[in-house]
Amino acid sequence: MTKLNVNDKAPDFIAPCVWCNEFTLSSKVREQPVLLYFYPVNYGSTCTRYIEMMNEVHDRFEELGIKVFHINPGPVEDHEKWMDRMDSKYDHISDTEQRVSKRYGMIITHPEHPKVSGFTNRGFVLVDKKMIIRYVWRANRPNDTIDLLSLIGEIQNILGRS
């Protein structure tokens, strides 16, 4: 498993998703920069609270010209139910075999958390229109989160937008 970093070329991928049916990264970044939000599971307590907070800042991402996609190993059908339950404002990508999570270095390997070792980790990756990674944040522990207003501020600085 490779951990991708800022300025690395983002690996292209195709995966099923709820609203767009088939997500292709290279196609989506042609329209606008893409922020991938990796997370462990649907219905977890941290994930539930965090998606509620992400819904609250949805307009801020749009103002920045960023399209956000959530991604985890859940199947599309599970994502549909989760999105309905949470009134999600974001499309969800299904990575059932964790190919994308592994390629992006978003797998939990923390030795203090053996029960979740091998799960998709929480993290963000911003990919620009040239398929270059401009920002990466990975959780150190499965329940770690980044303050969303801080995340938005960092992205604003990276993109040179106020």
Phi, psi and omega in degrees: 000126179263138173262112179284150183230173177303139181079357174284153172288130180284130175294131177286153176204158174237132180208153177290147175215167189289300186278321184267005180063302178228117181268129172235117185303311184300328178288317183291322182287343174296329181281317182188161177302149182242133173252115177269127176251107176272140177207156189293305188211156167281151174077357175290154185297317179294316180297323180295310179298320185291321179292327175299316179293321179295322176300324181294331182255012182308314182297329179295319177296318179297320178299328178280352182076029181253134173257124183257134175233134176268145182215132172201178185286358181297147176288161182307317182299320178293319178298320179301312179297317180298315181296319177297313182299319185266359184052047184297138177263008185236144175286150182241132181260138179263124181236059190303328180260006178059027178297315181291315179303318179291317180297330181264005179069032182251056177238135180289125178230011184295120184296339180281354183232062184296334180294333182247003177301131183097347176284162172294134181273161175279133178184166179234141174224123177260124181243128181272181185295343179263010180068030177257136178284123182256342182204141175219133170224129177236140176291141174282324177234155186305328182267000178294144174225163174252139176301126187293326177291325174294317177301312180299318178298318178296318179293321176303313180297317180298318182275354180068035181242148178243000000 
